[in-house]
């Protein structure tokens, strides 16, 4: 189905695999990414305007109707693809071409320009070896500049917390975030004690991290760039 869209804005997401040419199993990684995106398209179909798809081998994009679920979706991709690292650009803005529901190809407008700008900014930061290298960047209209700066700062701080996690902390914290059903169930899934889960969450600053993620998601869900 195609429909025109100059009425209100959307959320464009562009992602790509970091250092993809250095991967020994690049083909397998691409296939796994394809499976993850297909699952995402099904699980979040109410939020997705144009389905996520791989566009340039190691790059992918999709279009959402709002920012409500964008962080959940990005986190799912990151969890499923780990230890492969990715970067994500989010762009809020209008799409000035007709939208193709089955794929996010051929669409154009400020939303995509901003998502592309966000990805390129992350690449530039990586080249300059900035000490904080968040894997997520957001771009919005100038009138929302204060929110953009605030959210990108939150993303940077979350990445500082995350970069200090051990493999076990990451496993426990991501299980909690993915399932959201409490320490006891996480302990059961990972076959460890609930006290181990509790200590691991505390050591990884889980509740601070989860609060930042939840509040950022709330703000993103309320933004209207019309």
N, C-alpha and C positions, 0 to 999 in steps of 0.2 A: 504494500500500500504506500502511495506517495501522498504527502500533503504539504501545503505551503506553510511557511513559518516566519512571517515578519511581524507577528502579533506580540509574542513575548519571548523571553530569553530561555536559554537552555544551559546545561552544564556539559561541556565537552571534556573528555578524558583522553589523553594521549600517553601511552606508556612505552617504554622500551627496555630491553635487556642490557644491563651494563656489561661492557667488555665481552660482547657476545662472540667476537671473532677469536677470542682466546679459549673458548670452551671446547674441550675435547669431544664432548657429546652434544654438539650444537643441534644436530637434527633431532635427537631425542628430546632436548629441552624445548625446541619449537613445537614438537608434537604434544608435549605435556601442556604447554601454554595454550595450545588450541583446545585441548580437552577442558582445561580450567575455564576458558572464556565461554565455551559452549554451556558448561554447567551454570556459570554466572548469568548468561542470557536467559536461562530457564528459571533460575531461582529468583531473579530480580526483574522479571519481565514487566511488572507493573511500573517500575521506575525507568525502564530503558525505552528510549524513543527510537534509537537506531542501534542495532545489535553490535556488540563488541566483535571485532574480527582482526586478524593479523593483516597488516597492510604492506609491510616492507620486509618480510622475513623475521626481523627481530623487533619490529615496532607494531603496536596495535592501538586501536582507538574505538571509542563508543560515545554515544550521546544520551544524556539523561534528562528527564523532565524537571528535576530539581536536585539540590545538593543533599537531600535527606539521607540517602544511603551510600553516598560516594565513598566515605571513609571505610564503611563496612566492606564494600566491594573491593577497594584497593587492598585492605588488610587480608581479605580472603585470597586474592591473587598472590600477595607476598608470602602468606603462610604456605600455600600449596606449592609455590615455586622454590621456596628456600631449600638449599643454600644459594641458589641462583639469585643474584641481586638485580633489582629493577629500579627505574626512576619513573615518576609520574608527574605529569603536568595537568592541572585542572584549570579550565577556562570558563568563566561565567560570561554569557553574552548572547546576543541574537544570532540566529543562523539565517542567512539571507537567501539561501537557495532552497529548493524543495528538499524535503527530508525523505530518505528511503529507509523504511522501517527495517528491512532485512540486512542492511549494512550501512556503516557510517562512512562510506566512500562518496566522494564528489560533493559533499556538503561544504559550505563556505560561510564565512562571516566572523564577527568579532569573537564569538565563543571559541572557535577553532584557532584563530590568530593568537588568542591569549593562552590557550593550552600549549600551543607550539612555543610561544615565548617562554612559558614556564619551564618546559623541558630544556630549551636551549640555555636558560639561566642556570639550571642545575648542572649542565655539562660544563659551562664556563667556570662555575664554582669548583667543580672537580679538578679542572685543569690548573686552577690557582692553588690547589691543595689547601683549601679552607679547612680549618680544624673541625667545624661543624658541617657535616655533609648530609643533610636531610635528603631523603629519597623522594620527597613530595614537595611541590611548589604550586601555589595558587595565584592566579591573576584575575583581576576584576576591573570593572570600569573605574575611572578616576574618582567618581563620587563615592565609591566604596573603598577608597585607598586605606583608610584607617583600619577597617575590618581586615583587609588583605594583609597589611603589615602585622596586625595582631595575630592572625591565624598562622601566618608563615613563621612567626616567632614561636608560637606554641608547637608547630611541627618540628622546628629545630630543637626545642627543649625536650620534646618527646624522644627525638632521635638520640640526644645525649644520654637519656635514661636507658634507652634500648641498647645502645652500643656497649653498655657495661654489663649486659646480661651474659651469664654463662649459658651453655647449651641446655642444661637442665632448667634453668630459670626461664629460658625462652620457650621450652616445651610446655612447662606448666602454665605460664602466663598466656601463651597463645591458645592453649586448650580452654582456659577460663574465658578468654575473649570470644572465642569461636562458638562455644556452647552456651556460655552465660547462665549456667544452672548450678553454680555453687561448688565449694571446695570438696564436699564429699563425693560428688559425681566425678569431678576431675581426678580425685584420688583413685576411684574405682577404675576409670578408663586407663590411667597410667600405671595402675597396680602398685601404688605407693600409699603410705598412711596419710590421713588428713592433716596430722601435725606437720608432716614433711611438706605438704602443699602450703600450709599456713606460713611456715618458716621461709619457704622459697619465694612466696609472694611478697613477704615483708622485705626480704633481702633484695628483691628486684624492683622495689618501689611500685608494686602493682597498682595499689589503690590510687596513688597520685597519677600514675600513667593513665589508668582507666578513666579517672575523673576528667583529665585533660581531653582524652579522646571523646568522651561522651559530650562534654560541653562544646568542643569544636564541632562535632556532628550536629548538635542542636542549632548552633549559629548558622552552619552551612545550610541546614534545612529551612531556615527562615529567610534566607537571602533571596531577594527578588531584584534582578538587574534589568528592570523594564524601562 
